[in-house]
């Protein structure tokens, strides 16, 4: 689940993750387009069977808040990938996939 909001002209995104896997998830990478972490949490392990809230915000006025975050299971058998964009112009988008391999074409379709 994700929540998009704009306060003034700074765009913000909150992503809530409920880890229902049997493994903890460890941070695997990130890429942002004019955005970043809004609070400490980068690289944080997401323990199994817990709920986590991740917050992001744009890096300036009148810029979008978008990017992707990747986590992997501690045993390396699974990948969680999610992407988001809270656009200044146009609609907001969010997509998430979990699997042993997350293909780019599946992710963006």
C-alpha positions in Angstrom: 0.0 0.0 0.0 1.3 3.5 -0.7 0.1 7.0 0.2 0.9 10.0 -2.0 0.7 13.5 -0.7 2.0 17.0 -1.5 2.7 19.5 1.2 3.2 22.9 -0.4 5.3 22.0 -3.4 7.4 19.3 -1.7 6.2 15.9 -2.8 6.1 13.0 -0.3 5.6 9.3 -0.5 5.0 6.8 2.3 5.2 3.0 1.5 3.9 0.6 4.1 5.3 -2.9 3.8 4.0 -6.0 5.6 6.6 -8.7 5.4 4.6 -12.0 5.2 7.6 -14.0 4.0 9.4 -16.5 6.2 12.7 -14.5 5.9 13.8 -11.1 6.9 14.4 -8.7 4.0 17.7 -6.8 3.7 18.3 -3.6 1.8 19.6 -4.4 -1.7 19.7 -1.0 -3.5 18.0 2.2 -4.5 17.7 4.8 -7.2 15.9 8.1 -6.9 14.9 10.8 -9.4 15.0 14.1 -7.4 14.0 12.4 -4.2 15.4 10.6 -1.2 14.8 9.1 2.2 12.7 11.4 4.4 13.8 9.8 7.6 16.4 7.3 8.8 15.6 3.8 7.7 17.8 3.4 4.7 19.5 0.0 4.8 17.3 -1.1 7.6 16.4 -4.8 7.8 12.7 -5.6 7.5 12.1 -8.4 9.9 9.6 -11.1 9.0 6.0 -10.9 10.1 6.4 -7.2 10.8 4.9 -4.0 9.3 7.2 -1.2 8.3 6.7 2.4 7.0 9.2 3.9 4.6 9.1 7.6 3.8 10.5 9.5 0.9 10.3 13.1 -0.2 11.4 15.3 -3.2 14.7 17.0 -3.0 13.4 20.4 -3.9 10.4 22.6 -4.7 8.4 21.7 -7.8 10.1 18.3 -8.3 8.6 14.9 -8.4 9.3 12.2 -5.8 10.1 9.0 -7.5 12.5 6.0 -7.5 12.8 2.4 -6.8 13.9 0.3 -3.8 15.1 -3.3 -3.7 15.2 -5.7 -0.8 16.4 -9.4 -0.9 15.6 -12.2 1.5 18.4 -13.1 3.9 18.8 -16.5 2.2 18.9 -14.9 -1.3 15.9 -16.8 -2.6 13.6 -13.8 -3.1 13.6 -10.1 -4.2 11.2 -7.4 -3.3 11.2 -4.5 -5.8 9.0 -1.5 -5.7 8.9 1.7 -7.7 6.9 4.9 -7.1 6.4 8.3 -8.6 4.5 11.2 -7.1 4.6 13.5 -10.1 4.4 17.2 -10.3 2.6 16.9 -13.6 0.4 13.9 -14.3 -0.8 10.9 -12.3 0.9 9.1 -9.4 2.2 5.5 -10.0 3.2 2.6 -7.8 4.2 -0.9 -8.6 5.7 -3.8 -6.4 6.7 -7.3 -7.2 8.2 -10.1 -5.0 9.7 -13.3 -6.5 12.9 -15.3 -7.0 13.6 -13.2 -10.1 11.7 -10.0 -10.9 11.8 -9.3 -14.7 11.9 -5.8 -15.9 9.1 -6.3 -18.5 6.8 -7.9 -15.9 7.5 -5.1 -13.4 6.6 -2.3 -15.8 3.5 -4.0 -17.4 
